[in-house]
Amino acid sequence: MDNRMQVQNFQDDFDAVLASDEPDIDKLAWAFGRITDDIISFARNEIEMATAMHDGDAKVRVQIKMETIKHARHIFATSYQRITGRSVWDE
């Protein structure tokens, strides 16, 4: 799937979520989860590429970026659970 199709699929999904009757906090959680999932997936691909190219510096930079996003997800998940009493996603 090319990048334009991925963007359009995300936009279609996002529009559907926005139009739903879900509470705004759940819409926010969906958007944050979807975006950060994509970033983490892309980072994993970048790590594989850096590993294959024996580029240790690039690999470390991407690993730091990925772990930072994972930490932000953890902070969001903790806040979401404290506010709603529910888990935001399974990790």
N, C-alpha and C positions, 0 to 999 in steps of 0.2 A: 504494500500500500504506500503510495507516495505521500509526501508531507501535506499536500493540499487536501487530500482525502482524509488524512488524520485530523487536520484542523477542522474540516467540515463536519466530520463525525463528532468531534468534541463539541463544536458549536451546536449541532443538532441535539446532542445529549444535554448540554448545558441549558439550551432553550426549553427543553422538555422539563428539566428539573425546576427551572425558574417558574414555569407555568403550573407546576404541581401545587397541591394543597399542603405540602410538607411545611413544617415550621422553618422559618428563615435560618435558624441555627443548623438544621439538617441540610439545607441547601448549601450553606457555607461549608459544612463538613464534607459534603460530596465534592464540591469544587476543589477544596484544598486537598482532599485525598486523591482525586483524579490527577490534578496537576503535579503533585509531589510524586505520585506513582510513576507518571511519565518521566519526570526528571531522574528518578532513581533507576528506571529501566534504561534510559539513555546513558546514564553514568556507568552502569554495568557493561554496556556495549563499548563505551570508551575505555574502560579498564581492560577489557579483553583485547582491544586494539593496541593499547599501550603495552600490554604484556607480550603480544605477538611481535611487536616492533622493538622489544627490549628497551622501551623508553620509561625508565624508572621514575624520572622526574614527573612526567605527565601522569603516570599511574598514581603517584602519591597525591598530586593536585586534585585529581578526580576523586580519589578515595576520600580526601578531606571534604570536598564538596558534597559527596554522597552522604557521608556520616553527619555533616551539618544538617542536611535536609531530613535525615532520619531523626535527628535530635529535635528539630522543629516539629516533626510529626508527633513525637512523643510528648512534647510540651502541649501541643494542640489537643492530643488525645486525653491527656490528664485534665486539662481545663474543661474540655467537653464533658468528661465523666463527672467532674465536680459540679458542673452547672446543671446537667440533665439527669445524672444518676445512671446513665447508660454508657456502654462502650461505643466508641465511634466506628471502629473497624477492628478486624481480627489481625493481630500481628504477633 
